[in-house]
């Protein structure tokens, strides 16, 4: 069982090299064309200062971290202003919430314990965080949220309706470029990221249209959004959807990623139960093997 020479597109950037290695090790041909980067916001530094002050002086009941890179960025800026120790001590006085293992791991490296996190990887979403928080009585409680690059309004709205006083912060955006500050954050986290290039993404779209690509993998909702956004820019979105549904194998890690793909009218063929790269490749190999067995049976 292997990928048997299939050309597999990699749209993620943070662990693109790792995924490419897994693909080639299993007989596939990696086609690396990241569609997602991190662009720090112009107000990032002041937003971090406001978040730190909110935690230190505002004494929130809950502090929610939706992002691993955001944790590193906050800690770097806090240290630069001589506030890191105060910030960490203040976090010990609040219930710290992590959306997933990534922010939890980033916080652990700074000695911060997470008290609340969705128990299932399927719930590593804003909705999952809301469900966990609303197990408590939130009436009058103060909640601080540090967002990843795709802030949505629903979490804040749900918590506000439950009686909480919510303060939200975001210090970077997902984009089709990787800023120098974004690269520094990812390097600090240990990622050997590959920056996205618009010409490379355009070439990926064109190669999908002419069936050069056999498999397209997506590891996050922003990687999906950026691909279709650029396709729309070049008036190729409809053709891209038709091509993906015509023959390419579409792979997603995580329910939010699957839902984002489906929102563009594309069906998802493979989604691993465990949201990790190795599990994704194993699930892809199993799918390919099953499809080939069916073809032999029909023949």
ABEGO torsion letter per residue (X at the ends): XBAGGBBBBBABAAAAAAAAAAAAAAGBBBBBBBABBBBBBAAAAAAAAAAAAAAAAAGBABBBBABAAAAAAAAAAAAAAGAAAAAAAAAAABBBBBABAAAAAAAAAAGBBBABBBABAAABBAAAAAAAAAABBABGBBBBBBBBABBBAAAAAAAAAAGBBBBBBBABBBBABBBAAAAAAAAAAGBBBBBBBAAAAAAAAAAAAAGABABBBBABAAAAAAAAAAAAAAGAAAAAAAAAAAABBBBBBEAAAAAAAAAAGBBBABBBABBBAAAAAAAAAAAAAAAAAAAAAAX
